[in-house]
Amino acid sequence: MPFVSQYSTESPTREQIDETSGPLVIEFGTGWCGYCQAAQPIIAGAFDAHRAIRHLKVEDGKGRRLGRTFGIKLWPTLIFLKDGEEVARVVRPTDRDAIEDGLRRID
């Protein structure tokens, strides 16, 4: 599965996320966020060894419910899920270690 480069303005519902099977990473952020832009090479590099894991990039902000259901406060935030359950979370990653650890935990 190729690395997703842009945040989607269309997002699933929390109920749909909770019903997913297998590993899934949801990345909350925006295209204009400097922290999000700076983290992209780090995130992409971590996904290199885990290409089969679904990666959903969701634009977050005012009026966007999905991020509120996960208590998102800072961007980017990565939520690592296995069968709809949160296993790990990384907020504003600055290196690949925490991301790779989250990916290993759901792979």
N, C-alpha and C positions, 0 to 999 in steps of 0.2 A: 504494500500500500504506500503510495507516495506521500511525502510530508505535505501537509496542508499549509499553504502560505498566507491565506487571508482569513480574517474573522468573518463569520457568517452573521448576517442580521436576522436570519431565520433560525430559530432554535426549537428543539423538541421540548415537550413538557416535562416536568419533573416526574410525572407518572411514567412517561415513556422511558426516561433514563432509568428509573427504578426497576423497570421490567427488562432491561437489556441483559443479554447473557454474554458471558465471556469478558475479556479485558476491554476497557475503554478509558481513554484519557480525555477529559474535558479541559480545555484551556480557555479561561476567561480573560478578556482584555479588549483593546481597541487598536486599530491601525495607526492612530495618531499618538498613542502613548509611547513616550521615550523609553520607559522601562521595558515595555513589550517589544519594541524594536530592538533594543540592545540584547534582549534574551533570545531572540530568534535563532541565531547561530548555535547557541548553547543547547536549546531545545531540539533543534534539527539534528545536531550531532549525537545527542542522546538517543534519538529515535533510529539512528542508522542501524543499530544492532537489534532493533525491535520493530521492523517494518510491518509485521503482521498485526500489530496492535492498532486498533482504531483510534484516531486522533481527531477530536471534534473541537474546532476553534469557534467560540461563541463570543460575539460582540456584547460587551456588558455596559451598563450605564443606567441612567434614569429611565424608568418605565420598563426595564427588562427584568422580568420575574425570575427567570431561571437562576441567575446569579444570586438573587436575594434568598432563594430557597437553600442555597449552599453557604450563605453567610459571607459572600465575597466582599472584601473591603479594600484590597489592594490588587493591582494588576502588574504583571500577569500572575494569575493563580492557576495552578494545574491540579486537578482532582483526578486521582487514580482510582478507578472502580473495577471491581470484579463481580460479575453477576448482579450489577445494580447497587452494590454496597461500596461505600468509600473505604479504601484500604490505606491511602496515603494522600498527603497534600503538600505541595511545594509553592511557596509564595515568593515572588520576585527572585527567581534563581540567578545565581552569579557564577555557578559552575555546574558541570554535568553530573557530579556525584549524587546529589539528592534526587535528580530526575531519573538517573539510571537505577537507583535503589527502588524508587517507586515503580518503575517499569518491571524490574525483576520480581517485585512482590505480586504483580498481577499477571505476569506472563505464565 
